[in-house]
Amino acid sequence: MTNTNQTFRIAVLPGDGIGLEVMAEGVKVLRAVEAKLNGMQFELQEFSVGADEYLKSGDPLPPATFEAIKAYDAILLGAMGLPDVRWPNGVEMTPQIDLRERLDLYCGLRPVKLYHAQDTPLKKYGAGEIDLLIVRESTEGLFSSRRNKIPAGAEVATDTMKITRHTSDRLFRAAFQQARQRRGLVTLVDKANVLPSMAYFRGVFDEISREFPDVRTEKVYVDAAALYLVQRPHRFDVIVTENMFGDILSDLTGGLVGGMGVAPSADIGDKYAVFQPSHGSAPDIAGQGIANPIATILSVAMMLDWLDQEETKRGAAMIQRAVELVFRAPANRTRDLNGLLSTRQMGDLIAERITGVS
Ligand code: ATP
């Protein structure tokens, strides 16, 4: 083993609702991994961002915080937003989406993996047979209209699907690179038969695909993709799609492997990256200590992988392995997966697995 003696600085944004509870377990697991890595340290600094911060300061993402977190090597986020805390115009605050746009985190990686056959509503699939990655464009697409103002009394409301060449190029290259490290298939999900913007998206995809002759490609309309994901999820490897389609399909695929509590994500740009569970602040279960921390713990693994050092990659693999081992026992489940474990007990189990393995 080489002694790398490296310190990574991580900005930790627990956020709102269950964000605080699941983040505590994510940090616990990161500390357990840190103790196993050779010469690798993590300096964590917490920042208050989200609906609760809005109640305190009037801004869910204060400018000073935004500037400060940019100086960190990576950003770890819990969940943000609360249904009762809204802007004066009634819209919910979503600083996590603001972060994606302002930090140019165009590439949303959402791995979907079934650890145990008991956790899928599709009972005919065995563990390991659902293993795909959604690459979701995260800064434009249909979400680009989210700041549209519809005048009171308007008779028509229109949103725009924005697709740019610059972002699509980078998104597709990222998807092809991911496929090279996986099973070598990229599926473009679009609606090119109806929407001109999607036909344009497809054209860019075809161009970029020529740079990756070793990667197989296919194109599926989004409606058919929803069907195939339920009927034959094992046929997919990497799915690349626009923002809104990716938002919807990643909830669907989360459902295939046990729900949002096991769905991690990474929002990656050329300079910055944010790692967070795919779920929201889940106010319905917040404060009860029953949220599933697995999505956050797996997001910590994605962060370690992205930090791209031999030792951090080893740490990421340790977390993956610990989750796999813990999930082997059907009783090791939180409430969302019909188990009895609390958030903290699940975090403890994963951390103990890591502490116990070399
Ligand atoms: P957002 O729009 O902010 O993503 P949402 O409205 O889609 O949020 P979530 O907060 O993701 O909703 O929650 C959706 C459902 O999933 C809720 O019933 C919630 O209790 C459940 N849920 C979400 N995350 C978890 C978790 N980590 N553990 C257990 N249940 C969860």
Boltz pocket constraint, residues with backbone or C-beta under 6 A from the ligand:
constraints:
  - pocket:
      binder: B
      contacts: [[A, 18], [A, 22], [A, 80], [A, 81], [A, 260], [A, 261], [A, 262], [A, 278], [A, 279], [A, 280], [A, 281], [A, 282], [A, 283], [A, 284], [A, 285], [A, 290], [A, 291], [A, 292], [A, 293], [A, 295], [A, 336]]
      max_distance: 6.0
